Amino acid sequence: MNIRVIQGLALLATGLLTGAFAYGAANLVPTFNAVPLDMRLSFHAELMKMNGITVQAAMAVSTLSSLALALLTRGRARLIAGAAALLTLASFLITRLGNVPINGRIKEWALTAAPADHAEILRRWELFNNLRTLTALTAFVLLIVLCLWQPTATARNRA
């Protein structure tokens, strides 16, 4: 497969992942905090059903395409692509080990009632959300830098 295609795939998937997380951090979380708790819990539980599919797919494609890019390049490009792969993997781990268990609790609360310490647990979910947004954004920026700083095949052929 052409390295430019893999670069494009890595950029697309990581950009979509970053966009999804950033939209959540900038728009959904403030909205969650502005509505009554029962509404937030119900909406959050339903939203996570859809996000479970799309966000995990974006994380997988982001990580695998960045890793493939690292394997196909050398020097600084390999380091940058490898760092992007590690950062998207970090987004996955933060999600699976931080957000997903809390999402499970939120799903239960939507059917029953939130515990007395729910505000602290929801703040922890937001912290994990901010961390995974930051790791995805950093990976996306690294991939943009990699694509902008790498000479094109045409430019190499002229030299």
N, C-alpha and C positions, 0 to 999 in steps of 0.2 A: 504494500500500500504506500502511496506517495506521502512523504513527510508533511507536505503542505495540507493534505487532507486530514491527517492526524492533528496537526496544529489547529486547523479549523474546527474539528470536532471537540478538541480540548477547550478551545475558546468558547464555543457554543454551549457546551454542557456546563462549564464552570460559570459562564455568564448567567445562564438560566438558574443555576443553583444559587448564585449570589443574589440575583434578582428576587428569587422566591424568599430567601431569608431576609433580605433587606426590606422587602415589602411587608413581611410579617413584623419585623422590628419597628419599622416606621409607621405602619398603619394599623395592623391587626392588634398588636399589644396595647397601644393607647385606646383603641376601641374596646378591647376586652375590659380594660380598666375603667371605662366610662359607663358601661352598661351594668344592670343588676347582675349579681353573682350567678343566679340560676340561668340567666340568658347566656352569660359567658361560658359557663360549664357545658351547656347543651351545644352551643355553637362550636366551642373548642373540640368537643368530642367528635362531632360530625366532620369538622374540618380535618382532623387528624386521620380519619379514615381515607380521605382522598390524598392527603399529603404523604401518607405511608407509601403509596405507590409511586407518585410522581417525584417526590424529593429523593427517595432511595434510588430510583433509577438515575436521576441527575447526579447523585453522589457517586454511584458506581461508574457511570460513563466518564465523569470528571476525573476520578482517580485512575481508572484504567487507561484512558487516553493520555493523561499526563505521564503516567508510568511508561507507556509505549513511546512517547516522545523522548523521555529520558533515556530509554534503551537505544533509540535510533540516533541520538546526537552525541556530541563529545564536548569536553571542556566545560566552559561556563554555561553553555546551553543545557548540558546534562544536569548540572547542579541546579539551575533554575527550574527546569521541568521536574526534576526529582523533588525539589522543595514544594512545588505546586502539588505534586502527587501526595506528599506527606501531609500537606495542609488540608487537602480535600479528604484524605483518610481521617485526619483529626476531626473534621466536621462530621464525618460518619460516626466516629467513636463518641463524640460529645452527644450526638443525637441519640444513638442507641443506648448509651450508658447513663445519660442525663435526662434528656427530654422524654424519651419513650416511656421509661418507668413512671414518670410524673403524668404523662398522658393517660396511662392506664388508671392511675388514681383518679384523675379528672373524670374519666369515663364512669367510674364507680360513683363519684360524687354527683354526677349529673342525674343518676338514677336514685340516689339516696339523699345524702346531705354532706356538705363539706365539713371537715373537722375544724376544731377551734383554731388550729395552727395553719389553716389553709392559705392565709396571706403570705406567710413565710415560704411555704412550698411553691406558691405561684411566683414569688420573687425569685426563687431558685430556678424555676423553669425559664424565666426571663433572662437570668444570668447565663444559663446554658445557651439560650437562643442568641444572645448577644455574642457569646464566644464563637459559636459555629458560624454566625454571620461574618465575624471578623476573620476567621480562618479561611472561609470561602472567598471573601473579598480580597484577601492578601494573595491567595492562589490565583485569582483572576488577574490581578494587577501584575503578578509575576509572568503569567502567560502573555499578557499584552506586551510587556517589556521584551520578552523573548521574541515575540513575532515582529516587533518594531525594530529591534536592534540586529536581528539576523539578516545578513545580506540575502537578497533573492538569488535564485539560480541564474537569472539573466545577468545580474550585476557581477556574479562570480565568473561567468563565461566571458565577459568583456575584459576583465582584469588580466 
